[in-house]
Amino acid sequence: MAQFIDLSHIVEAGMITYKGIPAPIICDFLSREASRNNYAEGTEFHIGKIELVANTGTYLDSPFHRFADGKDLSELTLTQIAELEAVLIRHDLANGRAIEAEVFAGVDLKGKAVLVNTNWSQHWRTDQYFEGHPYLTAAAAEYLVQAHATLVGIDSYNIDNTDTNTRPVHTILLGNNIPIVEHLCQLDQLPTSGFHFSAVPVKVKHFGTFPVRAYARID
């Protein structure tokens, strides 16, 4: 029997995912109490309302996030984001924040989701989460493209170094039609191989990013 590991954060009202981006507002559109006027006695429903920025919780970036002519969420195929054979790459922060290409050397990445475990998710919902986070280098992104990775995910605040205003990893990966998943969690529960990964957003036209319920299926 397969084992499923949830790799996504819970989205809650008032939570901050990314510094400078407002928290989601979660409320009633139609409360259970108000709905009783519309239905037979003993019958009630809840219709919720949520206002959020696309970069909330654990989310997936499509090429449109970076490039005006890139594929948006509605144009991604399920073969890019669902039931992908996957590998886990573990990065020890004792080796520094920058994750270099050498970390991926010797691993078969072709056609796979490549997930990078840094354990940074342990700082989720704390001020430390926003500062000094681990990230991939541009050389690492180029290596992943050359190795024909299908998707790249990380359990960090950003896959790029946010100390500067350049975003080479987003540019390189999304420019080569490789979706990115950020703010993953519980990657430490995964093996290095022998599992499949899914991170499927809703099909929104002219939208580049959206929260996902990311999970792994361990074979």
Secondary structure, DSSP 4 states (H G I P E B T S, - for coil): --EEEE--PPP-TT--SSTTSPPPEEEEEE-HHHHTTTS-TT----EEEEE--SS-SSEEE-GGGT-TTS--GGG--HHHHSSEEEEEEE--GGG-SEE-GGGGTTS--TT-EEEEE-SGGGGTTSGGGGSS--EE-HHHHHHHHHTT-SEEEESSS-SS-TTSS--HHHHHHHHTT--EEES---GGGS-SSSEEEE------TT--EEE---EEEE-
